[in-house]
Amino acid sequence: MTFQLLQPSTLAEACAALADAPGGVVPIAGGTDLLSEIRDGTATPSTLVALDAIADADLTGITETPDGGLRIGALTTIADVAAHEGIRSRHTALAQAAGGLATPQVRNLGTLGGNLNQRPRCWYYRHPLTVCLKRGGDRCYAIQGVGKYLCVTGGDRCFIVHPSDAAVALTALGASVTVASADGERTVAIADYFVGPDVDLMRENVLQPGELLTAVSLPSPAAGQRSIYLKARERESGDFALVSVATALVVTDGTVTEASVVLGGVAPVPYRARNTEEYLRGRAVDDVVPADAGAAAIADPRPLPDNAYKVPMASNLAARAVASLLSVA
């Protein structure tokens, strides 16, 4: 296919271009996901808006904020996120998620913004000859087809899982994102940034035409906060999560005072394991049974015929994460 390439020099120019023809004009940064979609015929944009020439230092790099948090430009590579000492020491779950993501080649090219905004990996959505619901068709082929890698909760006509490792960790860490448009900037809690098929079949986030995700902000961690990211996958490298979990705990005087547990690979958006959080919060460390915490991870599992394995996998990963964090409390 053929397409036009625009190289705006300012963020305002990029936003204006993206508002011009919604759907047909798309941004490109590292291109590790979009170019594969174009190659496979899943995406057919008329115009690509290259973001790498924009003269805005805030789009790249990691800086400390006045409140002790961190601001990560959306064009920062995954490799730089994984290697950053402040993230490794204070937001360990994010460093682990970024460091185990895909392959070194992808981490060196792919950006944090691109990782958060990548499209689903469902076989039927990605196949150029299959017009599924998410591509404007009239059915979800996974219901009577192969659903091994799809969701076990939260599906609504479409049963995708969110593919981003970083999104799971950032949700557990209470991050927010900055979204820019010609009208200015707005801040969105990352827990509210992603949308499932129950809200909109055709998109996975709240971005409107003419908007760009420009930065991710991490709050200063609470005193004593520890976090971890665990990921189960079929291959040791270069693979997406079958199930993943990001957990952040704060222990004060032998009691779990704060708990955040988020699962990946089980739902169309990063899934908050609220029952596990409720079990942990306010409980003495000596009274925590990790297996019980893990058993509560998915409140209402509704697996497809061939992906029920994800339910015990999620329970076991959540239990391992809790046990690991509390063993050093």
Long-range contacts (C-beta under 8 A, 24 or more apart in sequence): 1-38, 1-41, 1-44, 3-38, 3-45, 3-46, 3-47, 3-48, 4-46, 4-47, 4-48, 5-47, 5-48, 5-50, 6-47, 6-48, 6-49, 6-50, 7-50, 7-53, 8-49, 8-50, 8-53, 8-54, 9-53, 9-54, 9-55, 10-54, 10-55, 10-56, 11-54, 11-56, 11-59, 11-180, 11-212, 11-214, 12-182, 14-49, 14-51, 14-54, 14-212, 15-180, 15-181, 15-182, 15-210, 15-211, 15-212, 16-182, 16-210, 17-47, 17-49, 18-49, 18-209, 18-210, 18-211, 18-212, 19-181, 19-182, 19-209, 19-210, 21-46, 21-47, 22-209, 22-210, 25-49, 27-51, 27-212, 29-74, 29-75, 29-111, 29-113, 29-114, 30-77, 30-109, 30-110, 30-111, 30-114, 31-109, 31-114, 32-102, 32-106, 32-109, 32-110, 32-114, 33-110, 33-114, 33-118, 33-119, 34-114, 37-119, 37-126, 40-126, 40-127, 40-128, 41-128, 42-119, 42-125, 42-126, 42-127, 42-128, 42-135, 43-119, 51-75, 51-212, 56-214, 58-214, 58-215, 59-214, 59-215, 62-86, 62-87, 65-217, 67-219, 67-220, 68-220, 69-217, 69-218, 69-219, 69-220, 70-217, 70-218, 71-215, 71-216, 71-217, 71-218, 72-112, 72-215, 72-216, 72-217, 72-218, 73-112, 73-214, 73-215, 74-111, 74-112, 74-113, 74-212, 74-213, 74-214, 74-215, 74-216, 75-111, 75-112, 75-113, 76-111, 76-112, 77-107, 77-108, 77-109, 77-110, 77-111, 77-112, 78-102, 78-106, 78-107, 78-108, 78-110, 78-111, 78-112, 78-115, 78-166, 79-104, 79-107, 79-108, 81-112, 81-166, 82-107, 87-218, 90-221, 91-169, 91-173, 91-218, 91-221, 91-227, 92-226, 92-227, 92-228, 92-229, 93-169, 93-172, 93-173, 93-227, 93-228, 93-229, 93-246, 93-247, 93-248, 94-166, 94-169, 94-170, 94-173, 94-218, 94-227, 94-229, 96-169, 96-228, 96-229, 97-165, 97-166, 97-168, 97-169, 97-229, 97-231, 97-244, 97-246, 98-165, 98-166, 98-169, 100-165, 100-229, 100-231, 101-165, 101-166, 102-238, 103-237, 103-238, 106-238, 112-166, 112-216, 113-212, 113-213, 113-214, 113-216, 115-164, 115-165, 115-166, 115-167, 116-164, 116-166, 116-167, 116-170, 116-177, 116-193, 116-205, 116-213, 116-216, 117-204, 117-205, 117-207, 117-213, 118-163, 118-164, 119-163, 119-204, 120-160, 120-161, 120-162, 120-163, 120-204, 121-149, 121-160, 121-161, 121-163, 121-240, 122-149, 122-150, 122-159, 122-160, 123-149, 125-160, 132-158, 133-157, 133-158, 133-197, 133-201, 134-158, 134-160, 134-197, 134-201, 134-202, 136-202, 142-304, 143-304, 146-306, 147-304, 147-305, 147-306, 147-307, 148-306, 148-307, 149-240, 149-242, 149-265, 149-307, 150-304, 150-307, 151-266, 151-267, 151-268, 151-307, 152-266, 152-267, 152-298, 152-301, 152-302, 152-303, 152-304, 152-307, 152-308, 152-310, 152-311, 152-314, 153-266, 153-267, 153-271, 153-298, 153-299, 153-300, 153-301, 153-302, 154-196, 154-198, 154-266, 154-267, 154-268, 154-269, 154-271, 155-197, 155-267, 155-268, 155-302, 156-196, 156-197, 156-198, 156-268, 157-197, 157-201, 158-197, 158-201, 158-268, 159-197, 159-268, 159-304, 160-197, 160-204, 160-268, 161-264, 161-265, 161-266, 161-267, 161-268, 162-194, 162-204, 162-264, 162-267, 162-268, 162-269, 162-270, 163-240, 164-264, 164-270, 165-229, 165-231, 165-241, 165-244, 165-264, 167-194, 167-264, 167-270, 168-229, 168-241, 168-244, 168-245, 168-246, 168-262, 168-263, 168-264, 168-270, 169-227, 169-229, 169-246, 169-262, 170-216, 170-218, 171-246, 171-262, 171-270, 171-272, 172-227, 172-246, 172-247, 172-248, 172-260, 172-261, 172-262, 173-218, 173-219, 173-221, 173-227, 173-246, 173-248, 173-260, 174-218, 174-219, 174-248, 174-260, 175-216, 175-217, 175-218, 175-219, 176-216, 176-217, 177-213, 177-215, 177-216, 177-217, 178-213, 178-214, 178-215, 178-216, 178-217, 179-206, 179-207, 179-211, 179-212, 179-213, 179-214, 180-211, 180-212, 180-214, 181-208, 181-210, 181-211, 181-212, 182-210, 185-214, 187-217, 190-216, 191-270, 191-272, 194-268, 194-269, 194-270, 195-269, 196-267, 196-268, 196-269, 197-268, 204-268, 204-269, 221-248, 222-250, 222-258, 223-250, 224-250, 224-251, 224-252, 225-249, 225-250, 225-258, 226-250, 226-251, 226-325, 226-328, 226-329, 227-325, 228-321, 228-324, 228-325, 230-317, 230-320, 230-321, 230-324, 231-264, 232-265, 232-313, 232-317, 240-265, 241-265, 242-310, 242-313, 243-310, 243-313, 243-314, 243-317, 244-317, 245-273, 245-297, 245-314, 245-317, 245-318, 245-321, 246-321, 247-318, 247-321, 247-322, 247-325, 249-280, 249-322, 249-325, 249-326, 249-329, 251-285, 251-326, 251-329, 254-284, 254-285, 254-286, 254-329, 255-282, 255-283, 255-284, 255-285, 256-280, 256-281, 256-282, 256-283, 256-284, 256-285, 256-288, 256-326, 257-281, 257-282, 261-293, 261-297, 261-318, 261-321, 261-322, 263-297, 263-298, 263-314, 263-317, 263-318, 265-310, 265-314, 266-298, 266-310, 266-314, 271-298, 273-297, 273-298, 273-299, 273-318, 274-299, 275-299, 276-318, 276-322, 280-322, 285-326, 285-329, 288-322, 288-326, 290-319, 290-320, 290-322, 290-323, 290-326, 291-315, 291-319, 293-318, 293-319, 293-322, 294-318, 294-319, 294-320, 294-322, 295-319
